[in-house]
Amino acid sequence: MYKKLDENKVAKYLSNEGDFAKNNLDFEERLSQLELTKKIAQCFNENQIGVFEAGTGVGKSFAYLLPTLMWVKENNQRVVISTGTINLQQQLAEKDIIQAQKILGINEKFLLLKGRQNYVCLRRLYDLQEEKDLFFEEEEELELISEWVKTSETGSKSELTFLPQEAIWQRINSESEACMGNRCKFAENCFVMRVKKAANEAKILIVNHHLLFSDIQVRLSSQNYEDAAVLPPYTKLIFDEAHGIEAAATSFFSESLNKFSIQKQLNLLYRQRRKAAAGLLFSLHALSDSPVEMNEVVAALDQIKVDMQLLEDSALDLIQNQFTWRLCEATAFSAGTILEKFEKLNVSIYEFVGLVRKVLEGIKEKDTELPSVWESKQVLKRIESLGLLCKNFITWEERPNSVFWLEKRSLSSGGIFVRFIETPLQIASTMNAGVFEPMESVVCVSATLQVARDFSYWKYRTGLHFQDSERVDSGVFDSPFDYKNNVLFSVVTDAPFPTQKLFQNWLEQSLEKLILASSGRSLVLFTSYDSLIFAYNYCSAKLIKKKITVYKQGDDDRFRLLKKFKDETSSVLFATDSFWEGVDVPGESLSHVIIVKMPFPVPSDPVFQARSENIDKNGGNSFMELSVPESVIKFKQGFGRLMRSCKDRGCVTVLDNRLISKYYGKFFLESVPKSKNCFNTLENVVLSIERFLGES
């Protein structure tokens, strides 16, 4: 039996009566935080699933960290915290959990965990060094890494003082399928083994959604929740940034194939540079008594490359000028050639794997545990899984719960390639079976889970509707920030519809006026990168004369771009997709968020298309049941970029008047905090912004 938490006692630590308040002059009690803390403690006590929307400024991290730490202390039971971003992981591990421990006066072991691919594998590193097919610059880079591992405590890629070439890192990083465990001669010094040992000792693990789902996948296939898998066993789970669960799970449980993923595996077995050749096949042949000749295996390997290229050529002919293409009833008539190419590639993979297996069969039992043999078997498994994906494409009609699609990608060198992807049509049943059903308690928190004050959409998409309603608790904990007095929310009523051709020209001229009204200090959120580029080209030339610098997404990496924007008070940042969330710029540098269009999902996205069709086929309305809710949640994320502290004050301006002219606009308006409203013409909105910001 577990010792239950005193819910009021846990919350009291965050109240005016707690030691934290007494020792911090700037402390402000937040009633919403106290109530959220009690709810999370209750979930732990009653083995419930909690779904909680906590507005910006509530302090959700401390609201779940205090019950977590108290539960661990009282019951010696592990809790896993899963987040959507590296930034939040680091903030939790480097700042929040340390502060929470001080508040409680306790010290429990915690660990930030990364995927094993972030760590160097000593065996693979030294095996690669022994090969003679490297260019000079690769040898030099490997030498630097070899020196680094001698003194590194973690072996983590993030510790390196330089960014290694991706091709090199993929050859030396740790991979679960290539790991020999305790049979490896480097096991004693293995970085991953050290991390696993530390994870077993820690009672609080901080992971990202991707790593969590890799653990869930192993547990689902084995139906074992009591022993270690990717993570040590746990029954208490917290999802922070829970609005991203469906996207994260969809991405993780998708399978993909491209010429580089095949090439990577084949190169491990055999590769040729100049006149030299290397790879695991040479070791296998040296150990094997099999009559299979080396040139026969190499010829079969080359055939895979040829058939992969033919598949890609066929795909490019099919996609033409589009970026994606979906295999479905409507497109099946044009899919004959590409399916034939999938069949050929599948046969080539099958024949190659068969030949290598014959070579492996000729190896004496005493040699089967050698590293080269062990890793070769794992490589074959991965190649077979790529063959299985080919087979799934061929038999796509028998797989109604999967979406089969193609995506054209650009290379930094200027070339293009195609990804062939199988994505689950829905992840609700997987989430229910792998997470909600077997766990004792699951707490899901985010600033954006509701649509018009209703959790139904999020619950349905993530599989929570399968659970007994009595087991699920939910609640809304509003932001303590003073939106009613400190935020001016404007919608430009005389804007042309975004679907009209004249919208882009109107947008460019309007942005200039709106940005000047706030003296820069603006984040402009687009839904189209092309629209962003045109607007940037127009506005940057105009605004630089007013001493306002305009930055755009793509000019630099995300972290450096945001730093420039924060540091230069009068600057402007034009951004799209990923900047709708995770941007945290408190203070004057961000006083104006401009939302160009309502962020509806791209209609041509293959997975979105398939999910929409599935809803309509079953008698639903995909626009209201999928498009609008998805857009509302993203809209709320964009709106939330403005207020990041209790002292912030500013404007949110929307240039898409469908927000007030269309019937579905009410779902957006009901989903954001109540603010001062200015639904008026552009001229009046500009004047209102100048007046409002002039009062601060």
C-alpha positions in Angstrom: 0.0 0.0 0.0 1.2 3.5 -0.9 1.3 6.3 1.6 -1.1 9.0 0.3 -0.1 12.6 0.1 -1.7 15.4 2.1 -2.9 17.4 -0.9 -3.3 20.6 1.1 0.1 20.2 2.8 1.8 19.9 -0.6 0.1 23.0 -2.0 0.8 25.0 1.2 4.5 25.0 0.2 3.6 27.3 -2.7 1.3 29.5 -0.7 2.0 32.7 1.2 2.4 30.6 4.3 5.2 28.4 2.9 8.9 28.8 3.6 9.5 29.6 -0.1 7.3 32.8 0.2 9.0 33.8 3.5 12.5 33.6 1.9 11.6 35.3 -1.4 10.6 39.0 -1.4 9.3 38.8 -5.0 7.0 35.8 -4.3 3.4 36.0 -5.4 0.9 33.4 -4.4 -1.0 32.0 -7.4 -4.3 30.4 -6.5 -4.5 28.5 -9.8 -1.1 27.0 -9.1 -2.3 25.8 -5.6 -5.4 24.2 -7.0 -3.4 22.5 -9.8 -0.9 21.1 -7.3 -3.8 19.6 -5.2 -5.3 18.0 -8.3 -2.0 16.4 -9.3 -1.5 15.1 -5.8 -5.0 13.7 -5.9 -4.2 11.9 -9.2 -1.3 10.2 -7.6 -3.3 9.3 -4.5 -6.3 7.9 -6.4 -4.6 6.3 -9.4 -6.3 8.8 -11.7 -5.6 10.2 -15.1 -5.5 14.0 -15.0 -6.0 16.3 -17.9 -5.3 19.9 -16.9 -5.0 23.1 -18.9 -2.8 25.6 -17.1 -2.5 29.0 -18.6 0.7 30.9 -19.0 2.1 32.0 -15.7 0.3 29.4 -13.6 3.6 27.7 -12.8 2.7 24.2 -13.9 6.2 22.8 -13.5 6.3 23.4 -9.8 2.6 22.2 -9.5 3.7 18.8 -10.7 7.3 18.7 -9.3 6.3 19.1 -5.7 3.7 16.2 -5.6 6.3 14.2 -7.6 9.1 14.8 -5.2 6.8 14.2 -2.2 5.5 10.9 -3.7 9.0 9.6 -4.4 10.1 10.5 -0.9 7.0 8.8 0.8 6.7 5.8 -1.5 10.1 5.2 -3.1 8.3 4.8 -6.4 9.7 6.1 -9.7 8.0 8.9 -11.7 8.7 9.7 -15.4 8.3 13.3 -16.7 8.0 13.5 -20.4 8.3 16.9 -22.3 8.0 18.0 -25.8 11.1 20.1 -26.1 14.8 20.0 -25.2 14.5 23.5 -23.7 11.9 22.4 -21.2 13.9 19.2 -20.3 16.9 21.3 -19.6 15.0 23.9 -17.6 13.5 21.2 -15.5 16.8 19.4 -14.8 19.0 22.5 -14.4 16.7 24.8 -12.6 13.1 23.9 -11.6 13.7 20.6 -9.9 16.6 21.9 -7.9 14.5 24.8 -6.8 11.6 22.5 -5.9 13.9 20.3 -3.8 14.9 23.4 -1.9 11.3 24.4 -1.3 10.6 20.9 0.2 13.9 20.6 1.9 14.5 17.1 0.4 17.0 15.6 -2.0 15.8 12.9 -4.4 17.9 11.5 -7.3 16.7 12.7 -10.7 18.2 12.3 -14.2 17.7 13.9 -17.6 17.7 11.1 -20.1 18.5 11.4 -23.8 18.1 8.7 -26.6 21.1 6.4 -26.8 22.0 7.7 -30.3 23.3 10.8 -28.5 26.1 8.7 -26.9 29.3 7.4 -28.5 29.7 3.6 -28.7 33.3 2.8 -27.8 33.3 -0.5 -29.7 32.0 1.1 -32.9 34.4 4.0 -32.6 37.5 1.7 -32.3 36.2 -0.6 -35.0 35.9 2.3 -37.4 39.4 3.6 -36.5 40.9 0.3 -37.6 39.5 0.6 -41.1 41.7 2.0 -43.9 39.0 3.5 -46.2 38.8 6.9 -44.5 39.6 10.3 -46.0 42.2 12.3 -44.1 39.6 14.8 -42.7 37.6 11.9 -41.3 40.6 10.4 -39.7 41.4 13.7 -38.1 37.8 14.0 -36.8 37.8 10.5 -35.4 41.1 11.2 -33.7 39.6 14.2 -31.9 36.6 12.1 -30.8 39.0 9.3 -29.6 40.9 11.8 -27.5 37.7 13.3 -26.1 36.2 10.0 -25.0 39.3 9.4 -22.8 38.3 12.3 -20.5 34.5 12.6 -21.1 32.3 11.6 -18.2 29.1 11.2 -20.3 30.2 10.4 -23.9 27.3 12.7 -25.0 27.5 14.4 -28.4 26.4 17.7 -26.7 29.7 17.7 -24.8 31.8 17.9 -27.9 33.4 21.3 -28.7 32.7 20.8 -32.4 29.8 19.3 -34.4 30.8 16.0 -35.9 29.8 15.1 -39.5 26.5 13.3 -39.4 27.9 10.4 -41.5 30.7 9.9 -38.9 28.4 10.1 -35.9 26.0 7.6 -37.3 28.9 5.1 -37.6 30.0 5.5 -34.0 26.9 6.3 -32.0 25.2 3.8 -29.8 22.3 1.9 -31.3 20.2 -0.6 -29.4 20.2 -3.2 -32.1 24.0 -3.1 -32.4 24.6 -3.2 -28.7 26.3 -6.4 -27.4 25.5 -5.5 -23.7 27.6 -7.3 -21.2 29.2 -9.4 -23.9 31.0 -6.3 -25.3 34.7 -5.9 -24.3 34.0 -2.2 -23.6 31.0 -2.9 -21.4 32.8 -1.8 -18.2 33.5 1.7 -19.6 30.3 2.0 -21.8 28.6 5.4 -21.5 25.2 4.0 -22.2 25.7 1.4 -19.4 26.6 4.2 -17.0 23.4 6.1 -18.0 21.3 3.0 -17.5 22.8 2.4 -14.1 22.2 6.0 -13.1 18.6 5.7 -14.4 18.0 2.6 -12.3 19.1 4.5 -9.2 17.1 7.7 -10.0 13.5 8.0 -8.9 12.6 10.9 -11.2 13.4 10.6 -14.9 13.1 13.5 -17.3 12.7 12.4 -20.9 11.2 13.7 -24.2 8.1 12.3 -25.8 10.1 10.4 -28.5 12.2 8.5 -25.9 9.1 7.8 -23.9 7.3 6.3 -26.9 10.4 4.1 -27.7 10.0 2.6 -24.3 6.2 2.2 -24.7 6.7 0.5 -28.0 9.0 -2.1 -26.4 6.5 -2.7 -23.5 3.6 -3.0 -25.9 5.3 -5.7 -27.9 6.4 -7.6 -24.8 3.4 -6.7 -22.6 5.9 -6.3 -19.8 5.6 -3.2 -17.6 7.4 -4.6 -14.6 10.9 -4.9 -15.9 13.4 -2.5 -17.6 12.9 -1.8 -21.3 14.3 1.4 -22.8 13.6 3.0 -19.4 13.5 1.4 -16.0 10.0 0.3 -14.8 7.5 3.0 -13.7 3.8 3.4 -13.2 3.5 7.2 -12.6 3.8 9.4 -15.7 3.6 13.1 -16.3 3.2 14.6 -19.8 4.2 18.2 -19.9 3.4 20.0 -23.2 0.7 17.3 -23.6 -0.9 19.1 -26.6 1.9 17.6 -28.7 1.3 14.0 -27.7 -0.6 13.0 -30.9 2.0 14.5 -33.2 4.9 13.0 -31.3 3.3 9.5 -31.2 2.3 9.7 -34.9 5.9 10.6 -35.8 7.4 7.9 -33.6 5.1 5.1 -34.8 5.6 6.0 -38.5 8.0 3.9 -40.6 10.0 5.4 -43.4 12.4 4.4 -46.2 14.7 6.4 -48.5 17.8 5.8 -50.4 20.0 7.1 -47.5 18.4 4.9 -44.9 19.1 1.8 -47.1 22.6 3.1 -48.1 23.5 3.6 -44.4 22.8 -0.1 -43.6 24.4 -1.4 -46.8 27.5 0.7 -46.1 28.0 -1.0 -42.8 28.3 -4.3 -44.6 30.2 -3.2 -47.7 31.5 0.1 -49.0 34.0 1.1 -51.6 36.1 4.3 -51.9 38.6 4.9 -54.6 40.2 1.4 -54.9 39.7 0.3 -51.3 36.8 -1.6 -49.9 35.7 -2.2 -46.3 32.8 -3.4 -44.2 31.5 -6.2 -42.0 31.1 -8.6 -45.0 34.9 -9.0 -45.1 35.0 -10.2 -41.5 32.0 -12.6 -42.2 33.7 -14.2 -45.2 36.9 -14.6 -43.3 35.1 -16.5 -40.6 32.6 -18.5 -42.8 32.9 -21.9 -44.5 29.9 -21.0 -46.8 30.3 -21.6 -50.5 28.7 -18.2 -51.2 31.3 -16.0 -53.0 32.0 -12.4 -52.0 31.3 -11.1 -55.5 27.9 -12.8 -55.5 26.9 -10.9 -52.2 28.3 -7.6 -53.5 26.3 -8.0 -56.8 23.1 -8.6 -54.8 23.9 -5.5 -52.6 24.5 -3.4 -55.8 21.1 -4.6 -57.1 19.4 -3.2 -54.1 21.0 0.2 -54.8 19.9 0.0 -58.5 16.3 -0.9 -57.6 16.1 1.8 -54.9 17.2 4.4 -57.4 14.6 3.1 -59.9 11.9 3.4 -57.1 13.0 7.0 -56.4 13.0 7.9 -60.1 9.5 6.5 -60.5 8.4 8.4 -57.4 9.7 11.7 -58.7 7.8 11.1 -62.0 4.7 10.5 -60.0 5.1 13.5 -57.6 6.1 15.9 -60.4 5.9 19.5 -59.0 4.1 18.5 -55.8 5.9 17.9 -52.5 3.8 15.0 -51.4 1.7 12.2 -52.9 -0.6 9.7 -51.1 -1.4 6.2 -52.2 -5.2 5.7 -51.8 -8.3 4.8 -53.8 -8.3 8.1 -55.7 -4.6 7.7 -56.8 -4.3 3.9 -57.2 -4.8 4.1 -61.0 -1.5 5.9 -61.3 0.4 3.7 -58.8 1.1 0.7 -61.0 4.7 1.6 -61.9 5.7 2.5 -58.4 4.3 -0.6 -56.9 6.2 -2.7 -59.4 9.4 -0.9 -58.3 8.5 -1.7 -54.7 8.1 -5.3 -55.6 11.5 -5.4 -57.4 13.2 -3.7 -54.4 11.5 -6.1 -52.0 12.8 -9.1 -54.0 16.3 -7.7 -54.1 16.3 -7.2 -50.4 15.0 -10.7 -49.8 17.7 -12.2 -52.1 20.5 -10.2 -50.5 19.4 -11.1 -47.0 19.2 -14.7 -47.9 22.8 -14.7 -49.3 24.2 -13.1 -46.2 22.3 -15.5 -43.9 24.0 -18.4 -45.8 27.4 -16.8 -45.1 26.4 -16.5 -41.4 25.3 -20.1 -41.3 28.8 -21.1 -42.3 30.4 -19.4 -39.2 31.4 -21.7 -36.3 29.4 -21.4 -33.1 32.4 -20.3 -31.1 32.7 -17.2 -33.4 29.0 -16.2 -33.4 29.4 -13.8 -30.5 32.2 -11.8 -32.2 31.3 -8.1 -32.6 31.4 -8.2 -36.4 29.0 -11.2 -36.5 26.7 -9.7 -33.8 26.4 -6.3 -35.6 25.9 -7.9 -39.0 22.9 -9.8 -37.7 21.4 -6.5 -36.4 22.1 -4.8 -39.7 20.3 -7.6 -41.5 17.3 -7.1 -39.2 17.1 -3.4 -40.1 17.4 -4.2 -43.8 14.6 -6.8 -43.5 12.4 -4.2 -41.8 12.9 -1.9 -44.8 11.9 -4.8 -47.0 8.8 -5.2 -44.8 7.8 -1.6 -45.4 8.1 -2.3 -49.2 5.7 -5.2 -48.7 3.3 -3.0 -46.8 3.2 -0.5 -49.6 2.5 -3.4 -52.1 -0.4 -4.6 -49.9 -1.6 -1.2 -48.9 -5.3 -2.0 -49.5 -5.1 -4.7 -46.8 -3.9 -2.0 -44.3 -6.8 0.5 -43.8 -5.3 1.7 -40.5 -2.2 3.1 -42.2 -1.5 6.1 -44.4 1.0 5.4 -47.2 2.6 8.5 -48.7 5.6 10.0 -50.4 7.4 13.1 -49.5 10.0 15.0 -51.6 12.8 16.5 -49.6 15.6 18.9 -50.5 19.3 18.4 -49.7 21.5 21.2 -48.5 23.7 20.4 -51.5 20.8 21.3 -53.8 19.6 17.8 -54.8 16.3 16.1 -53.9 15.3 12.7 -52.6 12.1 11.0 -51.7 10.9 9.5 -48.4 8.4 6.6 -48.5 6.3 6.7 -45.3 3.7 4.5 -43.6 1.9 6.5 -40.8 -0.8 5.2 -38.4 -4.2 6.6 -39.3 -4.8 7.2 -35.6 -2.8 6.7 -32.4 -5.7 6.7 -30.0 -5.9 2.9 -29.5 -2.0 2.7 -29.2 -2.0 5.4 -26.5 -4.8 3.7 -24.6 -3.2 0.3 -24.7 0.4 1.5 -24.1 -0.1 4.4 -21.7 -3.5 5.0 -20.1 -4.5 1.4 -19.5 -1.3 0.0 -17.8 -0.2 3.1 -15.9 -1.4 3.7 -12.3 -1.5 7.5 -12.8 -1.0 9.7 -15.9 -1.0 13.5 -15.6 -1.3 15.6 -18.8 -0.7 19.3 -18.5 -0.4 22.0 -21.2 -1.5 25.6 -21.8 -3.5 24.5 -24.8 -5.6 21.3 -24.5 -9.1 22.7 -24.8 -11.1 23.9 -27.8 -13.8 26.5 -26.7 -13.4 25.3 -23.1 -13.9 21.7 -23.9 -11.4 18.8 -23.7 -13.4 16.4 -25.9 -11.2 16.8 -29.0 -7.9 16.2 -27.2 -9.3 13.3 -25.3 -10.6 11.6 -28.4 -7.5 12.1 -30.5 -5.2 10.7 -27.8 -7.4 7.7 -26.8 -8.6 8.9 -23.4 -12.2 8.4 -24.4 -11.6 4.6 -24.1 -11.1 5.1 -20.3 -13.8 5.0 -17.7 -15.0 8.6 -17.1 -14.7 8.0 -13.4 -11.0 7.5 -13.7 -10.4 10.7 -15.6 -10.3 14.1 -13.9 -9.9 17.4 -15.8 -9.7 21.0 -15.0 -8.8 24.5 -16.2 -6.4 26.7 -14.3 -6.5 30.2 -15.8 -3.5 32.4 -16.2 -2.9 34.8 -13.3 -1.8 37.4 -15.8 -4.1 40.5 -16.2 -5.1 40.0 -19.8 -8.2 42.3 -19.4 -6.0 45.3 -18.7 -2.7 44.4 -20.3 -3.6 42.9 -23.6 -5.2 44.6 -26.6 -6.6 41.9 -28.9 -7.4 43.3 -32.4 -8.9 41.8 -35.5 -8.7 43.9 -38.7 -12.2 44.0 -40.1 -11.5 45.5 -43.5 -8.8 42.9 -44.5 -9.5 41.0 -47.7 -10.0 37.3 -47.2 -6.7 35.4 -47.2 -8.0 33.3 -50.2 -8.1 36.5 -52.4 -5.2 37.3 -54.7 -4.9 40.9 -53.4 -4.4 39.7 -49.8 -0.6 39.4 -50.1 -0.1 43.0 -51.3 -2.5 44.3 -48.7 -0.6 42.2 -46.0 2.8 43.7 -46.9 1.6 47.3 -46.6 -0.4 46.6 -43.5 2.5 44.9 -41.7 4.6 47.9 -42.2 2.0 50.1 -40.5 1.3 47.7 -37.7 5.1 47.2 -36.9 5.7 50.9 -36.9 2.7 51.3 -34.5 4.6 49.2 -31.9 8.1 50.6 -32.8 9.2 47.1 -33.9 9.1 44.7 -31.0 6.9 42.4 -33.0 6.7 38.6 -33.7 4.9 38.0 -37.0 3.5 34.5 -37.4 2.8 33.2 -40.9 1.3 29.9 -42.1 3.2 30.0 -45.4 6.9 30.4 -45.9 6.4 31.9 -49.4 4.2 34.6 -48.0 6.8 35.2 -45.3 9.5 35.7 -47.9 7.5 38.2 -50.0 6.5 40.1 -46.9 10.0 40.2 -45.5 11.4 41.5 -48.8 8.9 44.3 -48.8 9.0 45.2 -45.1 12.7 44.9 -44.3 13.6 47.5 -47.0 11.0 49.9 -45.6 11.6 49.4 -41.9 15.4 49.5 -42.0 15.0 53.2 -42.8 13.1 53.6 -39.5 16.0 51.8 -37.7 13.9 48.6 -37.2 15.7 45.4 -38.0 13.7 42.6 -39.5 14.8 39.0 -38.9 13.3 36.0 -40.6 13.2 32.3 -39.9 15.9 30.5 -41.8 18.5 33.3 -41.4 20.1 31.5 -38.5 19.4 28.6 -36.2 16.4 29.0 -33.9 18.4 29.7 -30.7 20.7 32.4 -32.2 17.8 34.0 -34.0 15.7 34.3 -30.9 18.7 35.7 -29.0 19.1 38.4 -31.6 15.4 39.2 -31.4 15.5 39.4 -27.6 18.7 41.5 -27.4 17.6 44.1 -30.0 14.6 45.8 -28.5 13.3 47.4 -31.7 13.7 44.4 -33.9 11.0 42.2 -35.6 10.9 38.5 -36.3 9.0 37.0 -39.2 8.5 33.3 -38.5 6.3 30.3 -39.4 5.3 26.9 -38.1 7.7 25.9 -35.3 7.8 29.5 -33.9 4.1 29.4 -33.0 5.1 27.7 -29.8 8.1 27.5 -27.5 9.1 31.2 -28.0 9.6 32.8 -24.6 10.5 36.5 -24.8 9.4 38.3 -21.7 9.7 42.1 -21.5 9.7 44.9 -24.1 11.4 43.0 -26.9 8.1 41.4 -27.7 5.1 43.7 -27.3 3.2 42.8 -30.4 2.2 39.4 -31.8 0.8 39.6 -35.3 -1.1 36.5 -36.6 -1.3 36.7 -40.4 -3.8 33.8 -40.9 -5.8 31.3 -38.9 -3.4 28.3 -38.8 -5.5 25.7 -40.5 -3.8 22.4 -41.3 -2.4 22.2 -44.8 -5.2 20.5 -46.8 -2.7 18.7 -49.0 -0.9 17.0 -46.1 -1.4 13.3 -46.7 -2.0 12.2 -43.1 -4.4 15.1 -42.5 -6.2 14.2 -45.8 -6.5 10.6 -44.8 -7.8 11.4 -41.3 -10.3 13.9 -42.7 -11.6 11.3 -45.2 -11.9 8.8 -42.5 -14.1 11.2 -40.4 -16.3 12.1 -43.4 -16.6 8.4 -44.4 -17.9 7.6 -40.9 -20.6 10.3 -41.2 -18.7 13.1 -39.4 -17.7 16.6 -40.4 -13.9 16.7 -40.8 -13.8 20.5 -41.0 -15.5 21.0 -37.6 -14.1 17.8 -36.0 -10.5 18.1 -37.2 -9.5 21.2 -39.1 -11.1 23.8 -36.7 -9.9 22.1 -33.4 -6.3 21.7 -34.8 -6.3 25.3 -35.8 -7.7 26.5 -32.5 -5.0 24.8 -30.5 -2.2 26.2 -32.7 -3.9 29.7 -32.6 -3.9 29.5 -28.8 -0.2 28.7 -28.9 0.5 31.7 -31.1 -1.6 34.0 -28.9 0.3 32.7 -25.9 3.7 34.0 -27.2 2.8 37.6 -25.9 2.4 37.3 -22.2 5.4 35.6 -20.6 5.5 37.4 -17.2 3.1 39.3 -14.9 4.8 42.6 -16.0 4.2 42.1 -19.7 1.9 44.3 -21.6 1.1 44.3 -25.4 -1.0 43.6 -28.4 -2.2 40.6 -30.4 -3.4 41.5 -33.9 -5.1 39.1 -36.3 -5.2 39.9 -40.0 -7.7 37.2 -40.9 -11.2 38.5 -40.5 -12.7 35.1 -40.8 -12.2 35.1 -37.1 -15.3 37.3 -36.7 -17.1 36.9 -40.1 -17.3 33.1 -40.2 -19.5 31.0 -37.8 -16.5 28.9 -36.7 -14.6 32.0 -35.5 -16.4 31.8 -32.1 -14.4 28.6 -31.3 -11.2 30.7 -31.6 -12.5 33.7 -29.7 -13.9 31.5 -26.8 -10.5 29.7 -26.5 -8.3 32.6 -25.7 -8.2 34.8 -22.5 -10.6 37.7 -22.3 -8.7 40.9 -23.3 -9.4 44.4 -24.4 -10.9 44.0 -27.9 -10.5 46.2 -31.0 -12.4 44.6 -33.9 -12.1 47.4 -36.4 -10.5 48.7 -39.6 -6.8 48.7 -40.1 -6.6 52.4 -39.6 -8.4 52.3 -36.3 -6.4 49.2 -35.1 -3.1 51.0 -35.8 -4.3 54.0 -33.8 -5.5 51.8 -31.0 -2.2 50.0 -30.8 -0.2 53.3 -30.7 -2.5 54.6 -28.0 -2.5 51.4 -25.9 1.3 51.0 -26.0 1.8 54.7 -25.4 0.0 54.3 -22.0 2.6 51.8 -20.7 
